[in-house]
């Protein structure tokens, strides 16, 4: 069967499965007929899973049957950038009668005004538009006397019981089971479809949702998989914002990735989009929670692999796409603690991130003085002369007026005028020269300014854009030894930065305002290590700035939490020497100050502690669990459990107790002292 034949059959099957929605379909049919009284734009809106996409597919099918050109755009991948929408929808501006479909419009809601006022009037004759999103349309559509005649909003509501029953009948659910499904689903086509995909526990038995109903449904779906590889692939889809085949390959290896990707795209709760595979939100949340409950360590391992793949995607992206790739990477951390008063992107128009233009300079200086005072403005003026290319300016689409700016400076040697003109830079150079001197070819980077007048450094789309640009710069820059970022509002941002491994290292007075400097030494933890560590939700961030306290004495200890995390990280990286060589335990009592080979000393200390815990049967089990899991390096924890010949649940309990026992043994271990050098021998006369 050819691809076209399959596409036709899929479209026909989907059209046949669409039940109810007579009012919505009547409007769409009227629009497609070209009737004079038909609206030009139809806006479908309603909650997730209510059936908006099914109506969009219906419109596409009917348009194709009528011989019209169909242009389908997915708002999830526009990044609220009008240029992306213009490129995707270009045929609708040149070919008469084109049907433009914009699905998931809530993801590009800031474009609504631009779409209405700038883009839609340019469409070709007889073109029509169907948009679908979770958010109700802007009231301006109906308030504008012109658009009021050409626009219609179509709220998509839950199916009534008769329509729900009809949908289940179309899916082949026996009549005697449909009542329970209808009562459970509440008219949601997605919930009905998921329920219909899960048969009763036994033939003829009634279907009852138990516990968290959606969790139960997905667990039933996930429980019958072709192989463990298919399960791992589904776990990747649940964590990543969008899954492409290269991402799957990066996380799972080359093991039948192509076959598994093809299988994934056929699942009923996975959407195939132009950017890749995207699970339904509720299914994603359930799969992720299920994995974290079943195997938290594997969940963290998958997240770390996805995070590393995201880093590579940012590095290989074009300059225009880099911020989009960073946004996909940041999706991994959507549940991490963030500053309060989080903003709603939908309330803000689109913002463009652009290089500094010469005509921007007066506005940039004015914003700096308004937000931070004349002393800060003087520092901005200095760096505008020294490094104009370091500045990025933000402006709303269609406007040339800057609304915020940032600067990321790159420095490899202090100049007297830099110290004199900018107290923050003077303090930073003092820190670097004292605690982390630069080596040949190395440089430091500092996100020196993040100026947003009006709501200075409060969470906003502007601050989000500044954050993305800063992360992209760190990920893509080579030979950066240390990096800093500066915030006036340390109370709001300090804890978030500390949890990301970037502690406060200085506070500087600039014209009466306290500027707080947060720092990281990339030589203590590489970018590759950082993105993986950041994705491990249970880990304590590694100290990434050198301590300025006096050198450690033989009896000194790391803080307990940092020591415990260091033990786990040393075990995880036992077979990866580059990562092991950055262990926080290298700065503990386990390694002698000035050791010629601190990594070897740390391995010896851990091996000694492993041998020492075998003093009773429980200690023997602990030794076996740790050795089988980390030292002999099986591929998975389940493989370690099989090697030990114990049930997986028993193994997990043994491993948790083993880690505690090893940590206690290492804490009790005597401090290592330097080996005395042999006495100097004078040459004989």
Secondary structure, 3 states (H helix, E strand, C coil): CCHHHHHHHHHHHHHHHCCCCHHHHHHHHHHHHCCCCCCCEEEEECCCCCCHHHHHHHHHHHHHHCCCCEEEEEHHHCCCCHHHHHHHCCHHHHCCCCEEEEECHHHHHHHHHHHHHHHHHHCCCCCEEEEEECCCCCCHHHHCCCHHHCEEEEECCCCCHHHHHHHHHHCCCCHHHHHHHHHHHCCCHHHHHHHHHCCCCCCCCCCCCCCCHHHHHHHHHHCCCCCHHHHHHHHHHHHCCCECHHHHHHHHCCCCHHHHHHHHCCCCCEEEECCEEEECHHHHHHHHHHHHHHCHHHHHHHHHHHHHHHHHHHHHCCCCCHHHHHHHHHHHHCCCCCCCCCCCHHHCCCEEEEECCHHHHHHHHHHHHHHHCHHHHHHHHHHHHHCHHHEEEEEECCCCCCCEEEEEEEECCCCHHHHHHCHHHHHHHHHHHHHCCCCCCCEEEEEEEEECCCCCCCCCHHHHHHHHHHHHHHHHCCCEEEEEEEECCHHHHHHHHHHCCCCEEEEEEECCEEEEEEEEECCCCCHHHHHHHHHCCCCCCCCCCCCCCCCCCCCCCCCHHHHHHHHHHHHHCCCCHHHHCCCHHHHCCCCCCCCCCHHHHHHHHHHHHHHHCCCCHHHHHHHHHHHHHHHCCCCCHHHHHHHHCCCHHHHHHHHHHHHHHHHHHHHHCCCCCCCCCCCCCCCCC
